[in-house]
Amino acid sequence: MSFNYTKYINRCFKLARKGAGNVSPNPLVGSVLIKNRKVIGEGWHKKIGEAHAEVDVVKNAKGKVYGSTLYCNLEPCCHTNKKTPPCAPFIIRNKIKKVVISNLDPNPEVNGKGVKRLREVGIEVITGALEDEGNEVNKFYFKFVKEKLPYITLKIAQSVDGKISLSNKEQTWLTGKLSVKYVHKLRSEYDAVLVGAGTIKTDNPLLTVREVKGRNPKRIIIDGKLRIPTESNVIKNAKSTETWMLTSTVSPKKKIEILLKKGVKIFQLQTDKNKRLNIEGVLKELANQEITSVLVEGGSEIFSQFIEKELFDELIILQSPKILGKGIGYYNFKKMKKLQLMDVEKLGNDIKLVYRRNSTHSL
């Protein structure tokens, strides 16, 4: 792959990421138009239901696009089973000469068909430009399309001695301001944040985005017995920030009615033999609701279930320098051996460690 391909595809990745948090369940897509070795336009998919990157870049182009080269990190769509017109015919109508893409779209309605349509009319198409990097940009979308399940990231703040809290009765602050800001940025990029009822009772979090600019994710609470206090922060502002409660089919109707009036969306699911909500069932329901990515933020029981059943894709540990000496842990170390370390970064006095399951890349 030549230097120019790398340069312009990397620019597509950067543009694509601007749509993070706003285009789901669609993919992140950025585009660059080149003519006479000069950039004449840039674009990206900004919001669900709005123009795709290929349309946006032509709209933003300075001068005629006839005979230009289009760089795009994802294969142009070719089907009409969506809110916006297909992009492959649009590229053809605008007489673009060449298209360079990073990834084929795994959606069966597109996969390879967009490229075929372009080639049939004589447009040169190059695929696989920085393919691995493209997979990373659209890791949420690719998993959702291929497995019909959301991408799951566990975010765990812990002390040096592996504790996430002193007890389940009081909130324990572990990490500093930079870590908090980082978590808020993550929230803005995921479709939803998920916690258990215990975390709501102990920490009473808002689970919103306040330290960075961005939209609030959906807030999902797993509460099989509806133990959550109705005056919790997430309930008090449920009408302004979408809040979902996943509970059992035998939860008290009166409590459900109270929560519904406060703006909470209720999902009633079957429980397992231990009378807990089945995590696999929870994820399938979220997928049915077109949730493509979930940031799991606690607590220990929720973490343990995801780890024990290996129902996560990524683990982010924010390690504080504090030593608690006693308290609540969360994991089975045997399961953790299968993870690969992807990234290490210092955030003030804290250390961020990112691990990945089933990845071909590691530190």
N, C-alpha and C positions, 0 to 999 in steps of 0.2 A: 504494500500500500504506500503510495507516494506521500510526501510531506504535506502537499496541499489537501489531499483527501483527509489526512489526520487532522489538520488544522480546522477544516470546515465542518467535519463530523463532530469534533469536540465542541465547536461552537453550537452545533445543533443540540448536543447534550445540555449545554448550559442554558440555552433558550427553553428547551423542553422542561427543565426543572422549575422554571418560573410558574408552570401550571400546577405544581404539586399542591395537593389538597383541594383543588378546584375542578378537576376534570373527571374524577372517578365516577363510574367504573370504566371510563375510557383510558387509553394509555397517555403517557407524557410524550409529546411530539414537538420537535423544533425543526425549522427549515431555514436554509440559506440559499439565495439565488446568486449565481456567478455568471457574469458576461464580460468577455474580453479581459479575463483575469481580474475583474473587479467585483466586489460585493455590491449588488444593486438592490438587495432586499433581504430582510430577516423577518421571521414570524414564528409564532408558536400557538398551540391550542391553549386558550386562556381560561375557558369555562365550559362546563358541560352544556351542550346545546348550541354553542357558538361555533364560529368558523374553525375548521381544522387548520393545522399549521400550513399545509400546502396552499390553501386559499388565502390565509392571512399574509403569507410571504409575497404572493402576487399582488395583493391589494396594497402592500407597503412598498412595492418595487418602484425604483426611480428609473423611468424610461421603459421601453418596450422589452418584454420578456422573451420574445421570439428568438429561438436559437440559443437560449441560456442553458446552464446546467443547474439542476436542482439537487441540493444535498438535504437529506431527511433521515432522521434516525430510525424511522419505522416505515415499512412498506405502505404505500398509499392504498387506501381502501377502495373497493370496487363494487360493494353491494349497496342496496337501497333500504335494507332493513334497519334503519336508524333515522334520527331526527334531521340530520344534515345530509346534503347530496354527496355522492361518492367522489373521491379525489382523483382517481385514475383518469376518468373521462375529462375532468377539469384540466389536468395536465396536458392531455392530448389536444384539447380545444385551444389551449394557449401556446401550442406549438413549441413546447420545451424540448430541447434536443437530446438531453442526457439527464439521467437520474442516478444518483449515488445514495444507497441506503445502508444502514447498519444492520437492522434485523428484519426478517420476515415476520409478519403478523401471525401468531399461532391461532388466531380465530379461524375456525374452519371455513367461514364465509369469505375469508380473505386469503389465507395462507397460500402464497405463490400465485394466486389468481390476479392480484394487482400487477405484479411484475410481468406476468404473461400477457396481460392486456396491453401494457405499454410496449412490450417487445413486438407484439403482433403488428403494430403500426409503424415500426422502424425506430422507436426510441431506444437508444443505448441505455442499458440498465446494469449497474454494478452493485452487487450485494456483498454483505459480510464485512463492511468497513467498520473496524473496531467493534466487532460483534460482541465480545465479552463485556466491554464497557457499556454497550447498548443493553445487554441483559441486566446489568446492574441498575441502569436508569429506570427500567420498567419491570423490576422484580415483582412489584405488587400485581400489576396487570397480567404478567406472564403466568404467575402461579394461579391466579384466579381463573384464567381462561383454560389452562391445562388441567387443573385439578378440581375446579369448581369449589375451591375453598379460599378463605382470605389468608394473606401473608401475616404471620404472627410474630411479633417481636416482644420479648419479655424485657422490661426495663426494671432493674433492681438496684436500689441504693443500699449499700452495705458498709459495715465497719470493717476494719482490717481483720478482725477475728470472725468474719462471716455472719454477723447478725444484722437483721434488718430493723429490729426494734427491741427496746428493753422489755416490753410486755404488750399484750393485746388490749390493754386498758388505757394507754396513754400514747400520744403522738411522740415520736422520737425524731428530731431533726438531725440528719447526718451530713448532708452535702452542702456546699457553698453556693454563692450567687451564680457563678458561671455554669454550674451543673443545672441549676434551676432554669436558667435561660435556655440551655441546650434542650432540656426536656420540653419546655414550652414550644420550641421550634419543631421538635418531633411531633408533638400533638397537632400542630398546624398542618402537617404533611400526611398524617394518617386519617383514614375515614372515621375511626372510632378509638376511644380509650376504654379499657375494660378493667373493672375492679370487683372485688367481692364485697358483700355486705359488711364484713368485719372491718375493712378499710374505711368505709363510710362512717361506721360507728366510732372508730378510734380516732381517725384523722380529720373527719368532716371536710374533705377537700372540695374545691370547686371544679377541678379537672378541666379548666378552661385555659385559653391562651391569653396571657397578660404581659409577659416580659418581652415578647417580640410581636411584630406585625403579622397577622394571619387570622384565618378563620378558626372558630372553635370546632373540634371534632364532635361527633355524636358521643354521648356518655352512656356506657353500657354497664349495668350493675347486675351481677349474678347473686340472686337472693332467693334461694329455694323455699324459705319459710317466711319471707317478707318481714324480716327482723328490722329493716331499715327505719330509723326515726323519720316521721313525716316532716319534721322541721329541719332536716339536713339541708346543707347548702345546695346540693344537687337537685333537691326536690323543690326548694323555695324558688329557684329560677328556671324550673323545667319548661315553662312556657316560652322563655326567650332562648334557651339553649337545649337542643333536642336531647332528651333523656329517655333511655330504654331500660325497662326492668325485665329480666328473665327470671321467671319463677316457676314453681311446680303447678301441676293441674289441680292440686288440692289446697292451694293457698286461700286464706280467708277472703271471701267476697267483699266484705265490708272494707277491708284494707285496700283491696284492688280498686273499689269505687272511689275511695279518698284520693288515691294516687292518680287515677284517671282524671279526676276533677282538677288536680294540680298540674296537669299537662304531661304526665308520664305515659309513655307508650308501653303497654304490657304484653309480654309474650309468655304463654304458659306451656311448659314442656314436661315430658315424662322424666321421672327420676330413676336412678340406678338402684341396685339392691341395697346400697347404703343410704338410700333416700336423699342422695345428692343429685343435682342436675348433671346429666351426662355431657362432658365437655365436647365429645364428638357431635352430639346432637345440637349443642349450642353453636358450634362452628358451621354446621350445615344450615341452621336457621339464619345465621348472619349472612351466609353466602346467598341464600334465597332472597334476602333483603338487599342484595348487591353491595354488601360491605366487602371491599377487596383487601383492606389492611386494618389490623388491630394492634394497638399498643397496649400491652397488658401491664398494669401498674401496681398490682398487688391484690391481696396480701399473701401471706405465707402459704395458706392452704391452696389458693388459686395457682400460685407459682408451682407448688409441688405437683398439682394435677397435670399441668401442662408439661412439666419436665418428665414426670414419671411415664406419661403416655407418649412422650416425644411428639407433641402436637405443636411445635413451634419451629420457626425458621431461623430466628436470630435471637441472640441474648446480649443485652447491653448492661454491663455492670458499671455503676458509678461508685467507685471505692473511696470512701472517706478515710482520712488518717486516724480517725477516732477508734479507740478500743473500748468496747462496751463491757467485756468481761463476762457478761451474762445476757440472756435475752432469747429472741426467736430467730431461728435459722429457716432455711427454705428448701434445701435440695438434696437429691440423691447423687453423691459424687460419682458413682459408676456411670450414670447417664451423662454426666458432664464430660467424661473422657472422650466422647465422640465428637466434641466440638473443635472447631479450628479457629485460632485467633486471627482476626482480620485487621484489627486496628488498635492502636494504643495512643492515647492523647491525654495531656495534662490539662485539667480545667481548674485553674487556681490551685488549691491544695488537694483537690480530688484527682483521681485517675479514671479515665474512661477506657473500658476494655470492651471491644466488640467481637463477639464470637458468632460463627455461622455453622449451620448444619448442612451436610451434603454439598459442600463447596469444593471447587477444584483449586481455589486460590487461598493461600494462607501466608502468614508472616513466617 
